[in-house]
Amino acid sequence: MTSTLRAVGRPRHTGQAPRISAREDILDHAARLFTSRGYAGTSTREIAEAIGIRQASLYYHFADKAEILSELLEQTIRPTIDKVEEIERLAAEHDWATALYVLVLLDVHTLAVAPHNAGMLPRLPDVTRQPLFERSKVVRRELMDAYDRIASHLIDHRRHHDLRLGNVLLQLVEVVISMRRSGDTLTDTKRHAVAASALRICDVPEEQIWTAAAAADRVVGQFT
């Protein structure tokens, strides 16, 4: 199964380097430094020097280092959350298995394209100690709740009374972070394997998983 997500975010070949904004450039370099040196071990001066700009120029775009971190944390989760409502509407035309499959594919994609594996930032002790991290936890809870809602339509409640799978499914998707950290290439086959595993956790029959995978592959492009 080949996902249309593989083309997302890739500029057409023009023979020239893709142009990004100064703000995106700051975020890109900050993500690299935060994930390699740690948040506490990186200063705004070092970020500015890595880019080749003055520290004062950096402050034109971001008030401080915490604001940079806050935006990077948002980038690892907000693109998925912003599509949840539309994903849930898929169930009316298809089914809840397809909706969950699409949600996982899009969430995997969000983590796969986060600059310099920024998805690992919430795992860093010096990040979790920051006051702004509490806001990030609230946003993550929002995505977890979305997984819970969709999964609740799939599980057999007679067998799984009061079972909430949001945290389990979210941790499954976040295997992408570990894969990137180990240098593993995230192929389309692996993306689909994660999505299929999510449906298996919800006791979706194999035949229905294949049907959901085919449907998801046809519609996932409309969310990008």
N, C-alpha and C positions, 0 to 999 in steps of 0.2 A: 504494500500500500504506500503510495507516494503522496506526501502531504504538500499542499500548496504553500504552506508556511515557509518552505525552504527558500523562497524567493523574497520574503519580506525583508525590507530594509536594505536590500542590495541595489545600489545605483546601477543604471545602465552603463555599459562600458563606453567611455568617451575618450579614453586615453589620458584623462586628467584625474588627479586625486579628488575624491569627493569633498565638497566644501561643507564645513560645519561652523556653527556660530561660536562666538567667543565663550558663551556660557556653556555650551556642550563641550568645548575644549577643556574648560576648567573642570567640569565634572569627570571627563575621561581621565585626565591626569590625576585628579584627586582619588578616583576609584583605584587606580593602579597603585598609588602610594599608600592609601589606607589599607588595601588588602595585602600589600607586601611588607609594610613597616608598622602597621597598626594605626589606629586613629590618633591615639595620644602621642605616638612617635612621629607624627607628621604635622608640620606647621604650614600656615598659609604662605609664608615666605618660600618654603620649599616647593609648594605647588606652583607658585608664580614663577619661580626659577626654572622648574621643569618645563613650563610652557614657553618661557622666554619673554615674560611680561613683568612689569613692575608690580609689587604687592598692592600698591594703590589702585592699579587697574583691576585687580581681582576684586577689590572691595566695591568697585562700581557695579559688579554683577551680584555679589553675595555679601551680606552684612558681616558674616563671620564664618569660621570653619564649621560650626554647628549647622548653619543653614545649608552648607554644601552637603554635609552628611544627611540631613533631613531629606533633601531632594533625591539623593542616591537611594535611600531607603524606600522612598515613594516609587522610584523607577522599577524596583524589584517586585512590586505588587499592584500598584495603582492601574497599570494598563489592563490587567486582568479584571480587576474589580469593576472598572468602568464598562465592561462588556457583559457583566453578569445578568443584568435585566434582559438584555436581548437574547442571551444564551438560553435563559429560562423559557422564553417565548418559543424556542425551537420545539419544545415538547408538544405543543399543540399540533404542529405539522408533522413531526416525526415521533419521538418518544423520549422519555427521561434518560434512557441509556445513551441515546445520541447526544443529548444535552450535556451529560456528564463527560462523555468522550471529547466533545468539543472544548469544554471548560478545561480539561486536563491538557489537551494539545496547546491551547492558548497560554495556559499558565506555564507549561514547560517552555514555550517560546519566550515568554517574558523573562524567565530566568536564564535562558540560553543566550539572549542578546544583551543582558545587563552588562555594562562595561566592566571588563576585568573581573568578571565573576563577583560583582557587587552583592549578589545574593548571600555571600558568606559574611557580610558585615554584621547582621544580627547575631552571629555566632561568636563575635569577638568580645571578650570581657570588657575591654575599654569602651566599646560601643554600648553594651547593655547597661553600663553605669551612668550613661548620659541621661539627663532629665528628658530630653526629646524622645528617648527610646520608648517611653510610655505611650506616646502618641502613635508610634510605629506599631506597638502591640495591639492598639485599638483597631488599626487598619487591617492588620493580619487577622484579627478576630472576625472582622467583617467578611473576609474571604473564607475563613473557616466555616462561618455560618452558612455561606452560600453552598459550600460542599455538603454541609449537613442537610440543607433543604432539598437539594437534588437527590442525594443518596437516600433520603427518607422515602422517596417515591419508588425506590428499587428494592430495598431490603424486605425480607419477610418479617413483619413485626411480630408474628406469632413465635418466631424463633429468636428474634433479636429485640426483645422488649426494651424500650427506652435506650436503644443503642444509638449513639451519635458518632458518626464516622468522619466528621470534618477534620479533626486533628490527624487521624490516621491517613486520610487521603492527601492532606497537605504535606505531611512528612514524606509520603511516597513521591510526590512531585518534586520535592526538594532534594531528591537523590541527584537531580541534575547538578546541583551545586557541588556535590562530592565528585561527580563525574568530571566536571570541568576542572576541579582542583587537581585531580589525578592525571589530567591531560587526555582523558578519554574523549574521543570524537562523538558528538551527539548526532547520530544519523537519523534519518526519517524512520528507519526500522526501530530504533531505540525509543524515539518519541511515541510511536504507536504501541510499543511494548509497555511503556509506562501507562498509557491511557487504557489499554486492555487490562492491565493489572488492577487498575482502579475499579473497573467494572467487575472483575472477579472477586474483589474484596466485598462487593455489594451482592454477591451471589447471582450475578447475571449469567444466564446460560451461554455457553460458547457460541452457539448459533446466533444468538441475539447480539453477542459482542461483535461478530463479523458483520452483521447487518448494520450495527451502529457505526463501526469503523468505516464502512463504505459510504454511509450517509454523511458522516462527519467530514470525510475527505472531500465530498462535493460542496459542502456549505461553509467550511471553515474560512475560505477565502473572503467571504463577505464581512468578516470581523476584522480584517486587517487593512 
